[in-house]
Amino acid sequence: MERRYEELRRAVEAVELVDAHAHNIVAVDSSFPFIKCFTEAEGDALSLAPQTLSFKRNLRDIAKLYGCEASLEGVEAYRRSAGLQKISSKCFGGARISAVLIDDGIEFDKMHNLEWHGRVAPYVGRILRIERLAEKILEEDIRNGIKWTLDTFTEIFVAKLKSVADKIVGLKSIAAYRSGLEIDTRVSKKAAEEGFIEDLNARKPIRIRNKYLIDYIFTLSLEVALLFDLPMQMHTGFGDKDLDLRLSNPLHLRSVLEDKRFSKSRIVLLHASYPFSKEASYLALVYPQIYLDFGLAVPQLSVHGMTSAIKELLELAPIKKVMFSSDGYAFPETYYLGARRARESIFSVLSSACIDGDLTIPEAVEAIKDIFRGNALQFYKLTGTVGPVDSEESNAFILASVEGNSPPEGIAFVRIIWVDTSGQHRCRVIPAKRFYEVVRNNGVGLTFASMGMSSFSDGPAEGSNLTAVGEIRLIPDLSTKWRLPWSGHEEMVLSDMHLKPGEAWEYCPRETLRKVSKVLKDEYNLEMNAGFENEFYLLKNGLRDGKSEWMPFDFTPYCSTSGFDAISHIFQEIDSALQSMNISVEQLHAESGKGQFEIALGYTICTQAADNLIFVREAIRAVARKHSLLATFVPKYSMDDIGSGCHVHLSLWEKGKNVFMASDGSETQYGMSEVGENFMAGVFAHLPAILAFLAPLPNSYDRIQPNTWSGAYHCWGKENREAPLRTASPPGVLNGLVSNFEIKSFDGCANPHLGLAAIMAAGIDGLRRSLKLPKPTETNPSGDDSLARLPIELSESVEALEKDEVLKGIIGENLLTAVVGVRKAEIEYYSKNSEASKNLIHRY
């Protein structure tokens, strides 16, 4: 395109959208199939949907946004690993949506309410679907034993509409789906009453489908809309399978538009009325009540189809009457695709109009602002309510995937975080301007030696095969970028390690977990979920014998109420920080140690769980520091007190279902499925070797002692907290069944991604060899002479790891060499420096 259209392109990309018609987003594990993100097809027709032009194009667009494999399976895997909040923020940020109006009349499985959508869009308004309101009234009151008449229904229906009129931005009708658009606004009360009785006595649940009743309800609603100056959205043109396209031509609305009672009404025709776009354009020209919306037509059509539909709308319709919507539904990707394709189509249509002489460049720029934003603000009376997407209030919603190179207002630095082989959190700090201009795309350089460092030295360990020769790139994963809740002027982001942008380094912990997860998915169609329990000590600085010393925050016992009283204000701040990063906290309490506490996190896909654990440690340490306390996750802070673990609960999932748990046709004597037992048996078999990942310091083995609930013996048990592997039956699980298993050996010095990768690799071996568990240990294992101890020191675990060819093959020989090299350096150093472990409180 000629340079003179660059202004037009910039305007299209920069405008902040008002998405005037969309639907609720569902949870990642909803039963509503993700393939519906790309198609309106249903049933058997779904199998051919991937062969449509729009499907292929839209799938590639989403894969590019996520940086994942361009396949339906690849995108689904990324969604599960990233989590709904992050993909939603990424999609809404990439779309630059400043407001969304949601018709919540479609009820999807596990759909989120409007308040949830406020986390990803600065403004959320509600559109009320009138037919669904009528059905809910009848369903609810049938249960209450009401004997209905049309008059009774009319009174309640109108009262309900009026009661919410100040809480909604518009009404919507799906008459086109039910009986068509040839609506009779003069329908007789007798015909409406007969239709009412017919629908009331039909099969349950109630479904309003009698034409006379639909016409009656629509007329009542339009009267209320006029009374409160609310617009009416109307489905027109194509849609779901149950729609008769012959009856959804907007020309059928003539009787409504000619009714003098409704000459001042405002009606917006949705979906570009495709394939009746020309007819809709004509109606918008000749009837002052009619406005147009081109959602759904974009992006469900081919590129030519999208531009043709919009061009036909603009052939006759005033520009001030045409509005954008994504018609996003169920999946945040639909919002992104609708916005992306709308921008491209509008640019194509308006630049062509400039070439043809229909518009000047300034007129086209003005049209862009009107179509994407201004017209909706006026039509739905949102002027002054909806601010720009990059306003101060909405910075938290928008990720750096948004076009533009300027940092959010007030941000001074961005921390690029990685966790090394020894489990230490490290970061490079970049001035915000440079980060947004250069580093967010190209990363920063880092020496190979960074993954060979130990807990006592910032130089590479001998034997790690990593030196200061060679450089990688720390590439920010923008889906993990958050403003620091405890410091509003900085952001932090996790990073991936690449040899060059786009080429992963084999020592990268996050990539290692992804790689092993892909093996589990490719071979068994399974995913591993994880939930961590973080134990840690809070220490305060005091004087002992005239010397400054870190000592326990308090001396209260396990689950002490008074102990929590003293620390509650700090935990409120920690919880608030974690909530701002969409990290779920399930419970927290005082632990047994003096000054020891625990925070248990929500359950999620393992890649997300590992990312979350890093942020949780960062939040706890930072908030504690604000209050002049030191938080430490070191496994054995004091040899005279209980140790701190980072117990992890694990389960296996397939297509949104927990398949670790026993079910019909897949059950073992232990309340788990055969797949679950095979996986857990693999972990059991390799446990001595994977301890080198889960318990990475000599200090870790000071924690793993008999009679301390840390799992000192090589055994497993059902609800046996002295066993290193424990199957769990939380409340709500049927008697005798188990939902997950816990590994108690994991501690706060472990790199979470490498730890979970080692566990998963062991489980994969169990699946490959169909391993079986030994009998569970039902008593305290310390009293059973037949049970072997797990490694009592790090050197034993390292020896087991060196011999473990399975882990070497799945995780990678070079990475294992680095792990072993670092662990041997730890063994040598602490064996010669017995007091050195006291300094670990400042490293972990």
C-alpha positions in Angstrom: 0.0 0.0 0.0 1.3 3.5 -0.8 2.9 5.6 1.9 0.0 8.0 1.9 -2.1 5.2 3.5 0.2 4.7 6.4 -1.8 7.2 8.4 -4.9 5.1 7.8 -3.0 1.9 8.9 -1.8 3.6 12.1 -5.3 4.8 12.9 -6.7 1.2 12.4 -4.0 -0.3 14.7 -4.2 2.4 17.4 -7.9 2.8 17.9 -9.2 1.3 21.2 -12.2 -0.8 20.6 -15.6 -0.9 22.1 -16.8 -4.5 21.6 -20.5 -4.0 21.4 -21.7 -7.6 21.3 -20.1 -10.7 22.9 -20.8 -13.6 25.3 -19.3 -15.1 28.4 -15.9 -16.8 28.5 -15.7 -20.3 30.0 -13.1 -22.1 32.2 -10.3 -24.0 30.4 -11.8 -27.3 31.6 -15.3 -26.5 30.3 -17.0 -29.3 28.4 -17.8 -26.8 25.6 -15.3 -27.9 22.9 -12.5 -25.5 22.0 -12.9 -26.4 18.3 -16.0 -24.2 18.4 -13.7 -21.2 18.7 -13.2 -21.5 15.0 -16.5 -22.6 13.6 -20.3 -22.4 13.8 -20.6 -26.1 12.7 -22.0 -28.7 15.1 -22.3 -32.5 15.3 -21.0 -34.5 12.4 -20.3 -31.2 10.5 -17.5 -30.4 13.0 -15.2 -33.0 11.5 -14.9 -31.0 8.3 -14.7 -27.6 10.0 -10.8 -27.7 9.9 -11.0 -27.7 6.1 -12.6 -24.2 5.9 -10.5 -21.2 5.0 -11.4 -19.3 8.1 -10.5 -22.2 10.4 -7.0 -22.6 8.9 -6.3 -18.9 9.0 -7.6 -18.2 12.5 -5.8 -21.2 13.9 -2.5 -19.9 12.5 -3.2 -16.4 14.0 -3.8 -17.8 17.5 -0.7 -20.0 17.3 1.4 -17.0 16.3 0.0 -15.0 19.2 0.9 -17.7 21.6 4.1 -18.7 20.0 3.1 -22.4 19.9 2.6 -25.1 17.3 0.1 -24.2 14.6 -2.2 -27.1 15.3 -5.4 -27.4 17.3 -3.6 -29.7 19.7 -0.7 -27.3 20.1 -3.0 -24.3 20.9 -5.0 -26.4 23.3 -1.9 -27.5 25.1 -0.7 -23.9 25.4 -4.1 -22.8 26.8 -4.0 -25.4 29.5 -0.4 -24.6 30.4 -0.8 -20.8 30.5 -4.1 -20.7 32.2 -7.3 -18.8 31.4 -6.4 -15.5 33.0 -3.1 -15.1 31.1 -4.5 -16.1 27.7 -7.5 -13.8 28.3 -5.2 -10.9 29.2 -3.0 -11.7 26.2 -6.0 -11.8 23.8 -7.8 -8.7 25.2 -4.5 -6.9 25.3 -3.6 -7.8 21.7 -7.1 -6.8 20.6 -6.9 -3.4 22.5 -10.5 -3.8 23.8 -11.4 -1.0 26.2 -15.0 -2.1 26.7 -17.1 -5.2 26.1 -20.9 -5.5 26.2 -21.9 -9.1 27.0 -25.2 -10.9 26.3 -25.1 -13.5 29.0 -28.2 -15.3 27.7 -26.2 -18.3 26.4 -25.4 -20.6 29.3 -22.2 -22.5 28.6 -20.7 -25.1 30.9 -18.4 -23.5 33.6 -18.9 -20.0 32.2 -17.6 -17.0 34.1 -19.9 -14.2 35.3 -19.6 -10.6 34.3 -17.5 -9.6 37.3 -14.8 -12.1 36.2 -14.7 -10.4 32.8 -13.9 -7.2 34.6 -10.4 -8.6 35.2 -9.6 -8.5 31.5 -11.6 -5.6 30.2 -11.6 -2.1 31.7 -15.4 -1.8 31.3 -18.0 -4.6 31.0 -21.7 -3.9 30.3 -24.6 -6.2 30.2 -27.0 -6.9 27.4 -30.2 -8.6 28.6 -31.7 -11.3 26.3 -35.4 -11.0 26.5 -36.4 -14.5 25.5 -34.1 -16.1 28.1 -35.5 -13.7 30.8 -39.0 -14.9 30.0 -37.9 -18.5 30.2 -36.1 -18.0 33.6 -39.2 -16.3 35.0 -41.4 -19.3 34.1 -38.8 -21.9 35.1 -38.3 -20.3 38.5 -41.9 -19.8 39.3 -43.1 -23.1 38.1 -41.0 -24.6 40.9 -42.8 -22.3 43.3 -46.2 -23.6 42.2 -47.5 -20.5 40.5 -50.6 -20.9 38.3 -49.8 -18.9 35.3 -52.0 -16.6 33.1 -50.7 -14.3 30.4 -51.6 -11.3 32.5 -49.6 -12.6 35.5 -46.6 -13.3 33.3 -46.9 -9.9 31.6 -46.9 -8.1 35.0 -43.8 -10.0 36.3 -41.9 -9.8 33.0 -42.3 -6.1 32.6 -41.5 -5.5 36.3 -38.3 -7.5 35.9 -37.3 -5.5 32.9 -37.9 -2.2 34.6 -36.0 -3.3 37.7 -32.8 -3.9 35.8 -33.1 -1.1 33.3 -30.5 1.0 35.1 -28.1 -1.9 35.3 -27.9 -2.9 31.6 -26.9 -1.1 28.5 -29.4 -2.7 26.1 -31.8 -5.5 25.3 -31.5 -8.3 22.8 -33.9 -10.5 20.9 -33.2 -13.9 19.2 -36.6 -14.0 17.5 -34.8 -14.8 14.3 -33.8 -18.1 15.8 -37.2 -19.0 17.1 -39.9 -17.9 14.7 -38.3 -15.4 12.3 -38.2 -11.6 11.9 -41.7 -11.1 10.5 -42.8 -9.8 13.9 -46.4 -8.7 14.3 -46.4 -5.8 16.8 -50.2 -6.0 16.8 -50.5 -9.6 17.8 -53.8 -10.2 19.5 -53.9 -11.0 23.2 -55.9 -14.2 22.5 -53.2 -15.5 20.1 -50.5 -14.6 22.5 -52.4 -16.4 25.4 -52.8 -19.6 23.3 -49.1 -19.5 22.4 -48.3 -18.9 26.1 -50.3 -22.0 27.2 -48.7 -24.1 24.4 -45.1 -23.3 25.4 -45.9 -23.6 29.1 -47.3 -27.1 28.6 -44.5 -28.2 26.3 -41.5 -30.3 27.3 -39.3 -28.9 30.0 -37.1 -26.9 30.5 -39.2 -24.1 29.2 -38.3 -22.9 25.7 -40.2 -19.9 24.2 -40.8 -20.8 20.6 -44.5 -20.0 19.7 -44.4 -17.2 17.2 -47.4 -15.3 18.7 -45.8 -15.4 22.2 -42.4 -14.3 20.8 -44.0 -11.4 19.0 -45.9 -10.4 22.1 -42.7 -10.5 24.3 -40.7 -8.6 21.8 -43.4 -5.8 21.6 -43.5 -5.6 25.4 -39.7 -5.3 25.5 -39.5 -2.7 22.9 -42.0 -0.6 24.8 -39.8 -0.8 27.9 -36.7 -0.1 25.9 -38.4 3.2 24.6 -39.4 4.1 28.2 -35.8 3.8 29.5 -34.1 4.9 26.2 -32.4 1.5 25.8 -31.4 0.1 22.4 -32.5 -3.3 21.1 -30.0 -5.7 19.6 -31.5 -8.2 17.1 -29.9 -11.3 15.6 -30.2 -11.2 11.8 -28.6 -13.2 9.1 -26.7 -16.4 9.6 -26.0 -18.2 12.9 -26.5 -21.6 14.6 -28.0 -24.6 12.9 -31.5 -24.2 14.4 -32.0 -20.9 12.5 -34.1 -20.8 9.3 -32.0 -18.4 7.2 -35.1 -17.6 5.0 -36.8 -16.0 8.0 -33.7 -14.0 9.3 -33.7 -11.5 6.4 -34.0 -8.1 8.1 -36.4 -6.9 5.5 -39.0 -8.9 7.4 -38.8 -6.2 10.1 -40.8 -3.7 8.1 -43.9 -4.0 10.3 -41.9 -3.2 13.3 -40.2 -0.2 11.6 -43.5 1.1 10.2 -45.2 1.0 13.6 -45.5 4.6 14.7 -45.1 3.6 18.4 -41.5 2.6 17.7 -40.4 5.3 15.4 -38.0 6.6 18.1 -36.6 3.2 19.0 -33.0 2.2 18.3 -32.4 -1.2 16.8 -29.0 -2.6 15.9 -28.9 -5.5 13.4 -26.2 -8.0 14.4 -23.7 -10.1 12.3 -23.8 -7.7 9.3 -27.1 -9.6 8.5 -24.9 -11.8 6.3 -25.8 -12.8 3.6 -28.3 -10.0 3.6 -25.8 -7.2 4.1 -27.1 -5.1 1.2 -30.6 -5.4 2.6 -29.4 -4.3 6.0 -27.5 -1.4 4.5 -30.7 -0.2 2.7 -32.7 -0.4 6.0 -30.1 1.7 7.8 -30.3 4.3 5.1 -34.1 4.7 5.0 -35.1 3.9 8.6 -33.7 6.2 11.4 -34.2 3.4 13.9 -31.8 0.9 12.3 -28.1 0.6 13.1 -25.6 -2.0 11.9 -23.1 -4.3 13.7 -20.7 -6.6 11.7 -19.7 -9.1 14.5 -19.6 -12.8 13.6 -19.3 -12.1 9.9 -15.8 -11.3 11.0 -13.9 -13.6 11.4 -16.0 -16.5 10.3 -15.8 -15.7 6.6 -12.9 -15.8 4.2 -10.9 -12.6 3.8 -12.9 -11.8 0.7 -16.1 -12.6 2.4 -15.3 -10.3 5.4 -14.4 -7.3 3.2 -17.3 -7.9 0.9 -19.8 -7.9 3.8 -18.5 -4.7 5.3 -18.3 -3.1 1.9 -21.9 -3.9 1.3 -22.9 -2.5 4.7 -21.2 0.8 3.8 -22.7 1.0 0.3 -25.8 2.8 1.6 -25.6 3.0 5.4 -24.3 6.1 7.0 -20.9 5.6 8.6 -22.3 6.9 11.9 -24.6 3.9 12.0 -22.0 1.1 11.6 -20.4 -0.5 14.6 -17.9 -3.2 15.5 -18.3 -6.2 17.7 -16.3 -9.4 17.9 -19.3 -11.6 18.8 -16.7 -13.3 21.0 -18.0 -16.3 23.0 -16.7 -19.0 25.3 -13.0 -18.4 24.4 -10.9 -15.2 24.7 -9.4 -16.1 21.3 -12.7 -15.3 19.6 -12.4 -11.8 20.9 -8.9 -11.5 19.6 -9.7 -12.9 16.2 -12.8 -10.7 15.8 -10.8 -7.6 16.6 -7.8 -8.6 14.4 -9.9 -9.4 11.4 -12.1 -6.4 11.8 -9.1 -4.0 11.7 -7.8 -5.7 8.6 -11.1 -5.7 6.8 -11.9 -2.0 7.7 -8.5 -1.0 6.5 -9.0 -2.8 3.2 -12.5 -1.4 2.7 -11.6 2.2 3.6 -8.3 2.3 1.8 -10.2 1.1 -1.3 -12.8 3.8 -0.8 -9.9 6.4 -0.7 -8.5 5.0 -3.9 -12.0 5.2 -5.5 -12.4 8.8 -4.3 -15.3 8.0 -2.0 -13.4 9.2 1.0 -10.4 11.4 1.7 -7.7 10.1 4.1 -8.9 12.4 7.0 -12.5 11.2 6.4 -11.4 7.6 6.4 -9.5 8.1 9.7 -12.6 9.7 11.2 -14.6 6.7 10.0 -12.2 4.3 11.7 -12.7 6.1 15.0 -16.5 6.1 14.6 -16.9 2.5 13.5 -14.6 1.0 16.2 -15.4 3.3 19.1 -17.3 6.5 18.7 -20.6 5.2 17.3 -21.0 2.5 20.1 -20.2 5.1 22.8 -23.0 7.3 21.5 -25.4 4.4 20.7 -25.1 2.7 24.1 -24.7 6.0 26.0 -21.2 5.1 27.3 -19.5 8.4 26.7 -17.7 9.5 29.8 -18.0 5.9 31.2 -15.5 4.1 29.0 -12.0 5.4 29.1 -9.1 4.5 26.8 -7.6 1.0 27.1 -4.3 2.3 28.3 -5.7 4.6 31.1 -4.2 4.5 34.6 -7.0 2.2 35.8 -6.6 -0.4 33.1 -2.8 -0.9 32.9 -3.1 -4.1 34.9 -5.3 -5.6 32.2 -3.0 -5.1 29.2 0.1 -7.1 28.5 3.0 -5.9 26.4 1.6 -7.8 23.4 -0.3 -4.6 22.6 1.1 -2.7 19.7 3.4 0.2 20.6 6.8 0.6 22.3 6.0 2.8 25.3 6.0 1.3 28.8 2.9 1.7 31.0 2.7 5.0 32.9 4.7 4.9 36.1 6.8 1.9 35.3 10.6 2.4 35.8 12.0 -1.1 35.6 11.2 -4.6 34.4 12.7 -7.6 36.1 13.5 -10.5 33.9 13.5 -13.5 36.2 15.0 -17.0 35.8 15.6 -19.8 38.3 18.9 -21.6 38.0 20.0 -25.2 38.5 20.4 -24.7 42.2 16.9 -23.3 42.6 17.9 -19.7 43.2 15.8 -16.9 41.9 17.8 -14.4 39.8 16.9 -11.4 37.6 18.2 -8.9 35.2 16.6 -5.5 35.6 15.9 -3.4 32.5 14.8 0.3 32.4 11.2 0.2 31.2 11.8 2.3 28.0 14.6 -0.1 26.8 12.5 -3.1 27.7 9.5 -2.1 25.7 11.6 -0.8 22.7 14.1 -3.6 22.4 14.3 -6.3 25.1 10.8 -7.6 25.1 11.3 -9.0 21.6 15.1 -9.7 21.6 15.8 -10.5 25.2 19.1 -9.9 27.0 22.3 -11.9 26.9 23.4 -14.2 29.7 26.4 -16.4 30.1 26.2 -20.2 29.8 27.7 -20.3 33.3 24.3 -19.1 34.7 22.9 -22.6 34.8 26.0 -24.0 36.5 26.0 -21.9 39.6 25.7 -23.4 43.1 24.1 -22.2 46.3 27.4 -20.9 47.6 29.1 -19.5 44.6 28.2 -17.3 41.6 30.7 -19.2 39.4 30.0 -22.4 37.5 30.6 -25.7 39.3 33.3 -27.9 38.0 31.7 -30.9 36.3 28.7 -29.0 35.1 30.2 -28.6 31.6 29.1 -25.0 31.7 31.6 -22.1 31.6 31.7 -18.4 31.0 32.3 -19.2 27.3 29.1 -18.9 25.3 25.9 -16.8 25.6 22.2 -17.4 25.6 19.3 -15.0 25.3 16.8 -14.5 28.2 13.6 -14.1 26.2 10.7 -12.6 28.3 7.5 -14.7 28.3 5.1 -11.7 28.1 2.1 -13.9 29.2 3.8 -14.0 32.6 4.4 -10.2 33.0 2.9 -8.5 36.1 3.3 -5.2 37.7 4.9 -5.8 41.1 2.0 -5.6 43.6 4.4 -4.5 46.4 6.1 -1.9 44.2 3.9 -0.2 41.7 6.8 1.2 39.7 8.2 -2.1 38.5 7.1 -5.1 36.5 8.4 -8.6 36.5 8.3 -11.3 33.9 9.6 -14.9 33.7 11.9 -15.8 30.9 12.9 -18.6 28.6 16.4 -19.4 27.7 17.2 -19.4 23.9 20.4 -19.7 22.0 18.8 -17.1 19.8 15.2 -15.8 19.7 13.1 -18.8 18.7 15.7 -21.5 19.4 15.3 -23.0 22.9 18.5 -23.8 24.9 18.6 -27.4 26.2 19.3 -26.3 29.7 16.2 -24.1 30.0 14.1 -25.3 33.0 10.8 -24.0 31.6 11.4 -25.6 28.2 12.5 -28.8 29.8 9.1 -29.1 31.6 7.3 -28.3 28.4 9.3 -30.9 26.5 8.6 -33.7 29.0 4.9 -32.6 29.1 4.7 -33.0 25.4 6.0 -36.6 25.7 3.2 -37.3 28.2 0.7 -35.7 25.9 1.9 -37.2 22.7 2.2 -40.8 24.0 -0.7 -41.0 26.4 -2.9 -37.9 25.7 -2.4 -37.0 29.4 -1.5 -33.8 31.3 -0.2 -33.5 34.9 -1.8 -31.0 37.3 0.0 -29.8 40.4 -0.7 -27.9 43.6 2.0 -26.8 46.0 2.1 -26.4 49.8 4.7 -23.8 50.7 6.2 -24.0 54.2 8.6 -21.2 55.3 9.9 -19.4 58.3 9.5 -15.8 59.1 12.5 -14.3 61.0 13.0 -11.0 62.8 16.2 -9.3 63.5 17.2 -9.1 67.2 20.1 -9.0 69.6 21.5 -12.0 71.4 24.5 -11.6 73.6 25.0 -8.2 72.1 25.1 -9.5 68.5 22.6 -9.0 65.7 20.8 -12.3 64.9 17.8 -13.5 62.9 15.4 -15.3 65.1 11.9 -16.7 64.8 9.0 -14.3 64.4 7.0 -16.1 67.1 6.9 -19.3 69.2 3.3 -20.4 68.7 2.3 -24.0 67.9 0.7 -25.6 64.8 -2.4 -23.8 63.5 -2.3 -21.4 66.4 -5.0 -18.7 66.3 -2.8 -16.2 68.3 0.1 -17.0 66.0 -2.0 -16.1 63.0 -3.4 -13.0 64.7 0.1 -11.6 64.9 0.9 -12.1 61.3 -2.6 -11.7 59.7 -2.0 -8.2 58.3 1.1 -9.5 56.5 -0.7 -12.4 55.0 -3.5 -10.2 53.9 -1.0 -8.2 51.9 0.6 -11.4 50.5 -2.8 -12.8 49.5 -3.8 -9.5 47.9 -0.5 -9.5 45.9 -1.1 -13.1 44.7 -4.7 -12.3 43.8 -3.5 -9.4 41.6 -1.4 -12.0 39.7 -4.4 -14.4 39.6 -2.7 -17.0 41.8 -5.2 -18.9 43.8 -4.6 -19.4 47.5 -6.5 -22.3 49.0 -5.5 -22.0 52.7 -2.8 -20.7 55.0 -1.9 -21.3 58.7 0.8 -21.3 61.3 3.0 -24.4 61.1 4.7 -26.5 63.8 8.0 -24.7 63.8 8.8 -21.5 65.7 7.9 -18.7 63.3 6.9 -21.2 60.6 3.9 -20.8 58.3 2.3 -22.5 55.3 0.5 -21.3 52.2 -1.3 -23.9 50.0 -1.9 -23.0 46.4 -4.7 -23.8 44.0 -4.4 -26.8 41.6 -3.5 -26.2 38.0 -1.6 -27.5 35.0 1.9 -28.3 36.0 3.7 -25.7 33.8 1.4 -23.0 35.3 1.9 -24.3 38.8 5.7 -24.1 38.5 5.4 -20.5 37.2 3.0 -19.6 40.0 5.4 -21.0 42.6 8.2 -18.7 41.6 5.9 -15.7 41.9 4.6 -16.9 45.3 8.1 -17.1 46.7 8.9 -13.6 45.3 5.7 -12.2 46.9 6.3 -13.8 50.3 9.9 -12.6 50.5 9.2 -9.1 49.2 6.2 -8.5 51.5 8.1 -9.9 54.5 11.0 -7.6 53.7 8.6 -4.6 53.7 7.8 -5.4 57.3 11.5 -5.8 58.3 11.1 -9.6 58.3 13.1 -12.3 56.5 11.2 -15.1 54.8 13.2 -18.2 54.2 12.3 -21.4 52.4 15.5 -23.2 53.4 14.6 -26.9 54.2 16.2 -27.0 57.7 16.4 -23.5 59.1 17.2 -24.8 62.6 18.5 -28.2 63.5 16.4 -27.9 66.7 13.1 -27.4 64.9 10.9 -28.9 62.2 11.9 -28.5 58.6 10.2 -26.7 55.7 9.0 -28.6 52.7 7.2 -27.7 49.5 4.9 -30.7 49.2 3.3 -31.1 45.8 0.0 -32.8 45.0 -0.2 -34.4 41.5 -2.9 -35.9 39.3 -3.4 -36.9 35.7 -6.0 -35.4 33.4 -7.4 -36.2 30.0 -9.9 -34.0 28.2 -10.7 -32.1 31.4 -11.3 -35.2 33.5 -9.2 -36.5 36.4 -8.1 -39.9 35.2 -5.8 -40.6 38.2 -8.9 -41.5 40.1 -10.5 -44.9 39.6 -13.6 -45.0 37.4 -15.7 -47.7 35.8 -13.6 -50.0 33.8 -10.3 -48.5 35.1 -9.8 -49.3 38.7 -7.2 -50.9 41.0 -7.4 -52.1 44.5 -6.0 -48.8 45.7 -8.8 -46.5 44.5 -6.8 -45.1 41.6 -7.0 -45.9 37.9 -4.6 -48.3 36.2 -3.0 -45.4 34.4 -2.7 -43.6 37.8 -1.0 -46.6 39.4 1.4 -47.0 36.5 2.4 -43.4 36.7 2.8 -43.3 40.4 4.7 -46.6 40.4 7.2 -45.0 38.0 7.7 -42.1 40.4 8.1 -44.6 43.2 10.7 -46.6 41.3 12.8 -43.5 40.4 12.3 -41.7 43.7 15.9 -42.0 45.0 17.2 -40.5 41.7 14.6 -37.7 41.4 15.4 -36.6 45.0 18.5 -34.9 43.4 16.0 -32.5 41.8 13.4 -32.3 44.6 15.8 -32.0 47.5 18.9 -30.4 45.9 21.0 -29.4 48.9 22.8 -31.3 51.7 20.6 -29.2 54.0 17.5 -30.9 52.4 18.4 -34.2 53.9 18.6 -32.7 57.4 14.9 -32.2 56.9 14.0 -35.7 55.6 14.1 -37.6 58.8 11.9 -40.2 60.4 8.9 -39.1 62.5 8.9 -35.6 61.0 6.2 -36.1 58.3 8.8 -35.6 55.6 9.0 -39.1 54.1 12.3 -40.7 55.1 11.5 -44.3 53.9 11.1 -45.8 50.5 7.4 -46.5 50.7 4.0 -45.2 49.9 0.7 -45.1 51.8 -2.9 -44.1 51.7 -3.3 -40.9 53.8 0.0 -41.8 55.5 1.9 -38.6 56.2 5.1 -40.4 57.2 5.4 -41.8 53.7 7.2 -39.8 50.9 4.3 -40.7 48.5 0.8 -40.3 49.9 -2.5 -40.9 48.0 -5.2 -38.4 49.1 -8.9 -38.6 49.4 -10.1 -35.0 50.1 -13.7 -34.2 51.1 -16.1 -34.8 48.3 -14.2 -37.8 46.9 -16.2 -41.1 47.1 -15.1 -43.4 49.8 -12.2 -45.6 48.8 -11.2 -43.5 45.9 -8.1 -41.2 45.7 -8.0 -38.0 43.7 -4.2 -37.4 43.6 -1.0 -38.2 45.2 1.4 -36.1 47.3 5.2 -36.0 47.2 6.6 -34.8 50.5 10.3 -34.7 49.4 9.9 -31.5 47.3 11.4 -28.5 49.2 11.7 -24.8 48.8 15.3 -24.9 47.2 14.1 -27.0 44.2 13.8 -25.5 40.8 10.0 -26.1 40.3 10.2 -26.7 36.6 13.1 -29.2 36.8 11.5 -30.9 39.8 8.2 -31.4 38.1 10.0 -32.5 34.9 11.9 -35.2 36.8 8.7 -36.5 38.5 6.8 -36.6 35.1 9.7 -38.4 33.4 9.6 -41.0 36.1 5.9 -41.3 35.7 6.2 -41.7 31.9 8.6 -44.7 32.5 6.0 -46.2 34.8 3.4 -45.9 32.0 5.7 -47.3 29.4 6.5 -50.3 31.5 3.1 -50.7 33.1 4.7 -50.7 36.5 2.8 -51.7 39.6 3.0 -50.3 43.2 4.0 -52.5 46.1 1.6 -52.9 49.0 1.0 -49.6 50.8 2.5 -49.0 54.2 -0.4 -48.4 56.6 1.7 -47.7 59.7 4.6 -45.5 60.7 7.4 -46.8 58.4 10.1 -46.1 61.0 8.9 -49.1 62.9 9.1 -51.5 59.9 12.6 -53.1 59.5 11.7 -54.4 56.0 11.6 -50.8 54.6 14.7 -49.2 53.2 15.6 -45.6 53.9 15.6 -43.2 51.0 18.9 -41.5 50.5 20.0 -40.0 53.8 22.3 -37.5 52.1 22.6 -35.8 48.8 25.5 -37.9 47.6 23.3 -41.0 47.6 20.6 -39.3 45.5 23.2 -38.0 43.0 24.7 -41.5 42.7 21.2 -42.9 41.9 20.7 -40.1 39.4 24.0 -40.8 37.6 22.8 -44.4 37.1 19.3 -43.5 35.9 19.3 -43.9 32.1 15.6 -43.3 31.9 15.7 -39.8 33.3 18.8 -39.1 31.2 17.0 -40.1 28.1 13.8 -38.1 28.7 15.2 -35.0 30.4 18.5 -34.8 28.4 22.0 -35.9 29.1 23.6 -32.5 29.0 21.1 -31.0 31.5 21.6 -34.0 33.8 25.3 -33.5 33.6 24.9 -29.9 34.8 22.6 -30.9 37.6 25.0 -33.6 38.8 28.0 -31.2 38.6 26.2 -28.6 40.7 25.0 -31.1 43.3 28.6 -32.6 43.7 29.9 -29.1 44.2 27.3 -28.6 47.0 28.3 -31.8 48.6 32.0 -31.0 48.6 31.6 -27.4 49.9 29.2 -28.1 52.8 31.1 -31.1 53.9 34.1 -28.8 54.4 32.2 -25.9 55.8 29.8 -27.2 58.4 28.5 -23.7 59.5 28.0 -22.5 55.9 24.4 -23.7 55.7 23.4 -20.9 58.1 23.8 -18.5 55.3 21.2 -20.2 53.1 18.4 -18.2 54.7 19.7 -15.3 52.5 19.7 -17.4 49.3 16.4 -19.2 49.6 
